Protein backbone atom coordinates (compact mmCIF):
# COMPACT_ATOMS: atom_id res chain seq x y z
CA UNK A 1 0.00 0.00 0.00
CA UNK A 2 1.32 3.42 -0.99
CA UNK A 3 1.63 6.19 1.60
CA UNK A 4 1.49 9.68 0.11
CA UNK A 5 3.03 12.72 1.79
CA UNK A 6 2.34 16.18 0.37
CA UNK A 7 4.11 19.42 1.26
CA UNK A 8 2.51 22.79 0.51
CA UNK A 9 3.30 26.42 1.17
CA UNK A 10 3.92 29.70 -0.57
CA UNK A 11 7.25 30.30 -2.24
CA UNK A 12 10.20 31.00 -0.01
CA UNK A 13 8.85 29.30 3.10
CA UNK A 14 11.20 26.33 2.92
CA UNK A 15 8.70 23.75 1.72
CA UNK A 16 11.12 22.29 -0.82
CA UNK A 17 13.73 21.99 1.91
CA UNK A 18 11.16 20.14 4.01
CA UNK A 19 10.18 17.92 1.04
CA UNK A 20 13.80 17.04 0.23
CA UNK A 21 14.63 16.24 3.86
CA UNK A 22 11.43 14.19 4.12
CA UNK A 23 12.63 12.08 1.20
CA UNK A 24 16.03 11.68 2.83
CA UNK A 25 14.36 10.68 6.12
CA UNK A 26 12.38 7.96 4.33
CA UNK A 27 15.52 6.66 2.63
CA UNK A 28 17.55 6.68 5.85
CA UNK A 29 14.78 4.82 7.70
CA UNK A 30 14.71 2.02 5.12
CA UNK A 31 11.60 2.95 3.15
CA UNK A 32 12.98 3.07 -0.38
CA UNK A 33 12.00 3.31 -3.13
CA UNK A 34 10.37 6.73 -2.97
CA UNK A 35 8.63 8.53 -5.83
CA UNK A 36 9.19 12.29 -5.62
CA UNK A 37 6.69 14.42 -7.55
CA UNK A 38 7.68 18.02 -8.15
CA UNK A 39 4.34 19.80 -8.41
CA UNK A 40 5.72 23.33 -8.21
CA UNK A 41 7.22 24.70 -11.46
CA UNK A 42 9.39 27.12 -9.47
CA UNK A 43 10.63 24.83 -6.71
CA UNK A 44 13.45 22.89 -8.45
CA UNK A 45 13.06 19.82 -6.27
CA UNK A 46 15.45 18.04 -8.64
CA UNK A 47 18.27 20.38 -7.57
CA UNK A 48 17.49 19.77 -3.90
CA UNK A 49 17.77 16.02 -4.57
CA UNK A 50 20.81 16.27 -6.83
CA UNK A 51 18.96 14.82 -9.84
CA UNK A 52 18.93 15.99 -13.47
CA UNK A 53 15.74 17.12 -15.17
CA UNK A 54 15.10 16.69 -18.88
CA UNK A 55 11.32 16.65 -19.39
CA UNK A 56 8.12 17.46 -17.53
CA UNK A 57 4.52 16.30 -17.64
CA UNK A 58 3.55 19.79 -18.81
CA UNK A 59 5.74 19.34 -21.88
CA UNK A 60 4.07 15.99 -22.65
CA UNK A 61 0.68 17.69 -22.47
CA UNK A 62 1.76 20.44 -24.87
CA UNK A 63 3.29 17.96 -27.32
CA UNK A 64 0.14 15.82 -27.28
CA UNK A 65 -2.10 18.83 -27.87
CA UNK A 66 0.02 19.91 -30.84
CA UNK A 67 0.12 16.40 -32.33
CA UNK A 68 -3.64 15.90 -31.99
CA UNK A 69 -4.51 19.34 -33.41
CA UNK A 70 -2.17 18.84 -36.39
CA UNK A 71 -3.23 15.25 -37.07
CA UNK A 72 0.29 13.96 -36.44
CA UNK A 73 -0.56 11.67 -33.51
CA UNK A 74 1.36 8.39 -33.74
CA UNK A 75 -0.43 5.55 -35.49
CA UNK A 76 -0.33 2.04 -34.06
CA UNK A 77 -0.42 3.06 -30.41
CA UNK A 78 -3.42 3.97 -28.28
CA UNK A 79 -3.47 7.31 -26.52
CA UNK A 80 -3.43 5.73 -23.01
CA UNK A 81 -0.39 3.64 -24.02
CA UNK A 82 1.28 6.73 -25.47
CA UNK A 83 0.84 8.72 -22.27
CA UNK A 84 1.94 5.83 -20.06
CA UNK A 85 5.11 5.55 -22.16
CA UNK A 86 5.73 9.29 -22.02
CA UNK A 87 5.29 9.42 -18.24
CA UNK A 88 7.88 6.66 -17.88
CA UNK A 89 10.15 8.64 -20.20
CA UNK A 90 9.90 11.67 -17.88
CA UNK A 91 10.88 9.64 -14.82
CA UNK A 92 14.37 10.41 -13.49
CA UNK A 93 15.84 7.46 -11.60
CA UNK A 94 18.06 8.06 -8.59
CA UNK A 95 19.52 6.11 -5.69
CA UNK A 96 16.39 5.00 -3.84
CA UNK A 97 14.33 7.91 -5.15
CA UNK A 98 12.83 8.55 -8.58
CA UNK A 99 11.60 11.99 -9.66
CA UNK A 100 8.67 13.08 -11.79
CA UNK A 101 8.37 16.81 -12.54
CA UNK A 102 4.92 18.14 -13.38
CA UNK A 103 6.02 21.43 -14.95
CA UNK A 104 3.48 24.11 -15.80
CA UNK A 105 -0.19 23.35 -15.07
CA UNK A 106 -2.55 23.29 -18.03
CA UNK A 107 -3.78 26.59 -19.42
CA UNK A 108 -7.24 27.67 -20.58
CA UNK A 109 -6.82 25.70 -23.84
CA UNK A 110 -6.08 22.45 -22.03
CA UNK A 111 -6.42 19.11 -23.78
CA UNK A 112 -8.70 17.54 -21.17
CA UNK A 113 -8.46 14.00 -22.54
CA UNK A 114 -4.69 14.24 -22.19
CA UNK A 115 -5.04 15.44 -18.60
CA UNK A 116 -7.25 12.49 -17.71
CA UNK A 117 -4.91 9.96 -19.30
CA UNK A 118 -1.86 11.58 -17.72
CA UNK A 119 -3.57 11.50 -14.34
CA UNK A 120 -4.28 7.80 -14.70
CA UNK A 121 -0.71 7.08 -15.82
CA UNK A 122 0.76 9.02 -12.89
CA UNK A 123 -1.49 7.21 -10.43
CA UNK A 124 -0.50 3.82 -11.84
CA UNK A 125 3.15 4.81 -11.61
CA UNK A 126 2.73 5.95 -8.00
CA UNK A 127 1.11 2.68 -6.98
CA UNK A 128 4.42 0.91 -7.69
CA UNK A 129 6.11 2.78 -4.84
CA UNK A 130 5.57 2.33 -1.09
CA UNK A 131 6.08 6.07 -0.54
CA UNK A 132 5.20 9.11 -2.66
CA UNK A 133 6.28 12.64 -1.69
CA UNK A 134 4.67 15.58 -3.53
CA UNK A 135 6.15 19.09 -3.40
CA UNK A 136 3.17 21.33 -4.19
CA UNK A 137 2.69 24.90 -5.16
CA UNK A 138 0.55 26.97 -2.79
CA UNK A 139 -2.50 26.59 -5.05
CA UNK A 140 -2.47 22.80 -4.63
CA UNK A 141 -2.95 22.58 -8.40
CA UNK A 142 -1.40 19.19 -8.89
CA UNK A 143 -3.06 17.50 -5.96
CA UNK A 144 -6.47 18.71 -7.09
CA UNK A 145 -6.15 18.22 -10.84
CA UNK A 146 -3.12 16.14 -11.79
CA UNK A 147 -3.58 13.14 -9.55
CA UNK A 148 -6.54 11.39 -7.99
CA UNK A 149 -4.26 9.99 -5.34
CA UNK A 150 -5.34 10.27 -1.71
CA UNK A 151 -2.93 12.20 0.50
CA UNK A 152 -2.18 10.52 3.82
CA UNK A 153 -0.10 13.32 5.36
CA UNK A 154 -0.14 16.98 4.33
CA UNK A 155 2.47 19.35 5.77
CA UNK A 156 1.75 23.06 5.35
CA UNK A 157 5.04 24.93 5.69
CA UNK A 158 5.00 28.61 6.58
CA UNK A 159 7.14 31.29 8.19
CA UNK A 160 6.60 32.55 11.75
CA UNK A 161 4.61 35.66 10.84
CA UNK A 162 0.95 36.63 10.82
CA UNK A 163 1.14 36.84 7.04
CA UNK A 164 2.54 33.33 7.01
CA UNK A 165 -0.37 32.07 9.11
CA UNK A 166 -2.79 33.86 6.75
CA UNK A 167 -1.16 32.08 3.79
CA UNK A 168 -1.53 28.76 5.62
CA UNK A 169 -5.20 29.57 6.24
CA UNK A 170 -5.64 30.10 2.51
CA UNK A 171 -4.25 26.63 1.82
CA UNK A 172 -6.49 25.07 4.49
CA UNK A 173 -9.53 26.81 2.98
CA UNK A 174 -8.53 25.76 -0.53
CA UNK A 175 -8.28 22.12 0.52
CA UNK A 176 -11.82 22.28 1.86
CA UNK A 177 -13.12 23.99 -1.28
CA UNK A 178 -11.47 21.45 -3.59
CA UNK A 179 -12.67 18.50 -1.55
CA UNK A 180 -9.15 17.12 -1.61
CA UNK A 181 -8.91 13.83 0.24
CA UNK A 182 -6.43 14.38 3.04
CA UNK A 183 -5.82 11.96 5.89
CA UNK A 184 -3.98 14.21 8.35
CA UNK A 185 -2.80 17.79 8.00
CA UNK A 186 -0.04 19.50 9.97
CA UNK A 187 1.44 22.97 10.23
CA UNK A 188 5.22 23.43 10.20
CA UNK A 189 6.83 26.81 10.90
CA UNK A 190 10.22 27.45 9.36
CA UNK A 191 12.98 29.89 10.33
CA UNK A 192 11.90 30.01 13.94
CA UNK A 193 14.27 31.58 16.44
CA UNK A 194 13.39 31.00 20.08
CA UNK A 195 9.85 30.77 21.42
CA UNK A 196 6.88 31.67 19.24
CA UNK A 197 5.05 34.80 20.48
CA UNK A 198 1.64 34.05 22.06
CA UNK A 199 -0.38 35.99 19.43
CA UNK A 200 1.21 33.89 16.69
CA UNK A 201 0.51 30.65 18.57
CA UNK A 202 -3.11 31.74 19.03
CA UNK A 203 -3.49 32.59 15.34
CA UNK A 204 -1.99 29.24 14.33
CA UNK A 205 -4.33 27.48 16.73
CA UNK A 206 -7.34 28.91 14.89
CA UNK A 207 -6.33 27.13 11.67
CA UNK A 208 -7.73 23.84 12.89
CA UNK A 209 -4.46 22.19 11.89
CA UNK A 210 -2.04 21.07 14.63
CA UNK A 211 1.43 22.60 14.78
CA UNK A 212 3.67 19.57 14.23
CA UNK A 213 6.87 21.45 14.96
CA UNK A 214 9.25 24.20 13.94
CA UNK A 215 12.38 24.41 11.81
CA UNK A 216 15.18 26.74 12.91
CA UNK A 217 17.12 29.11 10.72
CA UNK A 218 20.08 27.05 9.51
CA UNK A 219 23.00 28.78 7.74
CA UNK A 220 24.07 25.42 6.31
CA UNK A 221 21.02 25.43 4.01
CA UNK A 222 22.00 28.76 2.45
CA UNK A 223 25.63 27.62 2.25
CA UNK A 224 24.67 24.60 0.13
CA UNK A 225 22.42 26.72 -2.09
CA UNK A 226 25.19 29.25 -2.68
CA UNK A 227 27.54 26.62 -4.11
CA UNK A 228 24.84 24.65 -5.93
CA UNK A 229 24.99 21.55 -3.77
CA UNK A 230 21.88 19.38 -3.15
CA UNK A 231 20.04 19.90 0.13
CA UNK A 232 20.14 16.18 0.84
CA UNK A 233 23.86 16.65 1.49
CA UNK A 234 22.96 18.63 4.60
CA UNK A 235 24.59 17.08 7.65
CA UNK A 236 22.19 14.85 9.57
CA UNK A 237 23.13 16.56 12.82
CA UNK A 238 22.44 20.05 11.46
CA UNK A 239 19.66 21.94 13.30
CA UNK A 240 17.14 21.80 10.45
CA UNK A 241 17.88 18.13 9.69
CA UNK A 242 17.23 17.19 13.30
CA UNK A 243 14.07 19.30 13.38
CA UNK A 244 12.57 17.70 10.25
CA UNK A 245 13.48 14.20 11.42
CA UNK A 246 11.80 14.89 14.77
CA UNK A 247 8.64 16.19 13.11
CA UNK A 248 8.41 13.16 10.82
CA UNK A 249 9.16 10.67 13.59
CA UNK A 250 6.12 11.80 15.57
CA UNK A 251 3.75 12.23 12.62
CA UNK A 252 4.64 9.75 9.88
CA UNK A 253 6.50 7.36 12.16
PyMOL commands that set and color helices and strands:
alter all, ss='L'
color gray80, all
select helices_A, chain A and resi 15-28+45-49+57-70+79-90+112-126+141-146+162-178+198-205+219-226+231-233+239-251
alter helices_A, ss='H'
color red, helices_A
select strands_A, chain A and resi 3-8+34-39+92-93+97-101+131-136+151-159+182-192+210-216
alter strands_A, ss='S'
color yellow, strands_A
deselect
rebuild
show_as cartoon
